Amino acid sequence: MTQLPRLRDMEKHRAVFEDEGHAGKPNLPRTFRLSGTCKSYSAGKPAARRVLYLALRAGRFRVAQVSCMKVSSNPLPAVQAFRAERKRHRNHWVDGLNAFAEWRDRLLPGGFGRLHRQVSSHSMMSHARLRGIYDAVVAVSQQGVAGAFAECGTARGGCAALMGLACRQLGQPRELWIFDTFEGLPPPSAEDPDFELARASTGTCRGEYNEVRGLLKRLGVLEGAHLVKGLFQDTVPTAEVRQIALLHLDGDWYDSTRVCLEHLYDKVSPGGIIQVDDYGHWAGARKALHEFFDLRGIRVDLNYLDYTGRQFRKPA
């Protein structure tokens, strides 16, 4: 088995491995990206990083590749700068309100809370960002903004399913366009300012085509949904969607965000809503958005959802 680093020496750990008990299945090898401090390893829902790490150590999996970034009292300059930039985009007051809203929705779920329970296990988005999508669906529906809903980057399909469920709840069905590689994140490019850190996420955020389609079918929102497989650069420019009321951009990288803005922004109806998922987390998404604004002379207020999510309306 590949030599594993000590847990306390790991700041980011990425392991590509095969489960020996399920060798040969088409969805293997699986990819986990582990990050955080050694005391609180958690690989996301539902596994815990420490449990996974111990499983790797115990030989539960055959490890094909392991890479890590060591931490010390002096973090790597790139990591330090990355963390500082993320903190700079935080609004702690709104984050506190978000925490209260999440607690309230768990205790007394309303229209959004009931839907959130159905989709949260299939989404990597925070409660606040999913709430932003739900509120956007309600807003464009009540205000009669024409067009379909489009999502660029769906992972396991939870957010797309929320759009469909919200439409059904409101009794106003819409077409739903879902763009994704269905093979995980592609590599970032040199245009991404945090390329060295971003490339470690290549292949993550993966949801299978049949997994997403199955979720939409199981929840009864598959009708009117178009799942488009491939890189955004190959699929978005030729997409047949004509008019968009709500556009959700969750492509992480500069190139992915830029190509979606260039080819879909003009299809968004005046008063339509655009949500950018990775504004505060990845510098490439932020760079692409502001370059596009400057090129077009667009002046809008970005609504803070959480540390990374932003939302704005297309000017009339």
N, C-alpha and C positions, 0 to 999 in steps of 0.2 A: 504494500500500500504506500502511496505517496507520503513523504514525510510532512506532518502537519506542524505548523508553528504553535508555540504555547499560546493559550488563550489570552494571557495577560499581555502578550506582545502584539496583539492584533488590534488594529483600529478599523481596518476594512479587510474583509476576507471574502474571497469569491471562490466557490468550489463547484466544479462541474463533475457530477458523479452519476454512477448508475446503481440503482437499487438491485443488488444481486438476487433478491427474491422475486423480482419482476423483470429480469433481463429479457430483452427481445421485444418488449412492448414499444410501439412506435413513438410514444411520447417521451422516451428516454434517449439521451441523458437529460436530466432536469438541471436547472440552474438556480442556485440560491446566491444572493448577494447579501453578505452579512455586514452590518455596520453598527457602531455604537461603542459604548465602553464595555470592558470585560465583565463588569458586574451585572449587566442587564442585557444579555444577548437575547434577541427576539427576532426571528426570521420573518416577522409579519404574521398575518393570519393564515392558519391557526397555530403554526409551529413556533416554538421558542428557539432562539439562536443557540442558547446554551445546550438545550436538549439535542439539537441537531449536531452541535459541535461534539458532544459526548458520544453521539451515535457514530460520527465519523471516526472518533478516536477508538471506539470499541470495534471498529471494523464492520459496522452494520452496512456500510456502503463501500463500494469500490471506487476510489477517487481517481478521476482521470486528470484533473488539473486543480492546483491550489495556488493562489497568489495572495499576498497580503501586504499591507502597509504597516510598518511598525510605528508605535507611538512612544513618546518619551515625554519628559517634562517640557520639552520644546517641540511642539508638533511641526510637521513639515510645513514650510512656508505656504505652499499651495493650499494645504488643508486649512491652515490658519486663516488665510485670506478668504477662502470659500465660506468658512463659518462666520467670519466678520461681515461679509456681504449679505449673508442670509439674515443675520441679526439686524442689519441696517434697514431691511425691508419689513421688519415686524412692527405691528401696532398692538402693544400689549393690552390696551384698553379693549379693543375689538376682540382680541384673542380671549380675554376674560368673559366678554359677553357671549362669545361662541361656546365656551365651556359650559356656561349656564344654560344656553339654548339646547345643547346636546343633552344635558342632565334632564331638562324639562321634557324634551321629546321622548326620552326613555320612560319617564314617570307618567306623563300624560300625553301620549302620542296623538297628534292631530292628523290633518290630511297628509302632510309630509312625513311625519313620524311613522305612520303605518306603512307607507311605501318604502321608507328607509330601511325598515326591518327586513323587507323582502330582498333588497338589492345590496345592502352594505357588505355582505360576505363575498360578493362578486365584484367589488370595486376597491381600488387602491386610493380613492379620493377621500378626503376628510368629510366629516359631517357638514362643515361649513360650505365646502365647495359643492357638495351634492345639494345642499339647501339652496345655493346660488342657482343651480340648474333648475331646480323645482320652481323657485320664485320667478325665474326667467320664462319658463313655460307658462305659468299662470299669467304673467304680465303681457306677453305677446298675444296670448289667447283672449284675454279680456279686452285688449286694445285693438284687436282685429288686425294685427300685423300679418301680412300675407307671406306664405312660403313654407318650405319644409324645415325640418330640423336636421342638422348635420353635425357629426362628431368625427374628428380626425384624431385617431388614437383611442381605442376603446379597451385595450387589454382584455379583461374577462367579461366585459359587456355590462357591468352593473349600472353605469351612468346612462348608457343607451336604453337599458330596460327601464330606468327611472323616467326617462323622457316619454317612453311609450305608455307607461302606467299613469303618468300625470295627464297625458292626453285623454286616456280612457276615463280617468276620474272626472275630468272636466267635460267629457262628452264631445270633444272636438278632435277627432283623429287627424293626424298629419303623416305625410311621408317622412321616413327616417332613413337618412343616409349615413352609413357607418364605414369609415375608411381605416384600414389597419393592415400591417404586414401579416398579422396572425402568426408571426415567427419571432416576436420580441423586438426590442429597439434595434434599429440599424446602428452602425458606428457613427459617432459624431464626426464633424469635419474640422478643418483648421479654422473655420469661421467661428467656432465655439470658443470663447475666451477661457473656459475651464476644461479644455479638451483632455488634459492629462487625467483629470478626475472623472470626466464624463465617459471616457471610453471604457472604464471598468463596468459601466452599466449596459454595455452592448449585450443584447440577447435577453435582457430582463423585461419585466412588464409584459410577459407573454400570455396570450390567451389563444386557444385554438379556435379555428373557424367554426367547427362543429359544436364546440363548447358554447360560444356566444350565440350561435343560431339556436341551440337547444335551450338556452336560458330564455331567449325571447319567446320561443314556442311554448315552453312550460308556463310562462307567465301570461300567455295569451296576447302578446303584442308583436308577433312576427309579421302579421299582415301589414303590408305597406312599408316594410323594412328592406333596405337594399344593403347587403354586405359586400364591400368592394375590397378585394384582397390585392396587396402589392405595396410597393413603396409609394409615398405620396407624390414623388416626382414623376412617377409613371401613371398614376391613376387620377389624381386630382385635376390636372389640366384638361383632361378629356371627359370628366364626369358629366353626366347628363342632367344633373340637378339644375333647375332653371332659376329658382328663387328660394331664398333662405330667410327664415324668421329668427332662428337661433343657431348660432355657430359655436361649437365647443372645440377649442384647439388644445390638444394634449399630446403634442409631438415631441416635447422636451428640447430638441436640438434646434440650432439656428436654421439649417436648410429646411427641415420639416416645417417649422413655423412659417418661414418666409414664403415657401411655395404655396402653402394654404392661403396665406393672406393675399398673395398676388393673384390667385385664380378664383378665390371664393368671396373675397371682401365685396367686390362689385355686385355679386349676386345677393348680398344681404339687403333686405328691404330697409328703407328709411325707418328708423325707430326700432329696427331689429337689434338683438342683443348678441354680443360676442364675449365669450368667456375664455380666458387664457389660463391654463392650469399651472404652468411652470414658471410664471413670471418671476417669482421671488426665489426660486430654487436654482434654476439653471440660467446662467448668464446668456446663453445662446438664444433662448426664447425671448428674453428681455431685449437683447440687442436687435433681433429681427423685428420685433414689434415697433420699437422706437425708430429704427431706420425706415420702416414702412410709413410710419406717421410723418416723418420728416420729408420723405420723398413725395408724399401726397398732400402735404400741408394740412394734415388732420389734427385738430385740437379737441381732445375729449378729456373728461375726468375719469380716471380709473378708479372704480369702486373696489375697495379692499375687502376680500372675503376671508382670507387667512394669510399666513406669512408668504404663501406662494401664489394663491389664486387672485386674479383680477377680472373685473367685468366692466364692460362699457356698452353704451348704445351708439349705433351708427347715426351720425347727424342726418337730419332731414335734407 
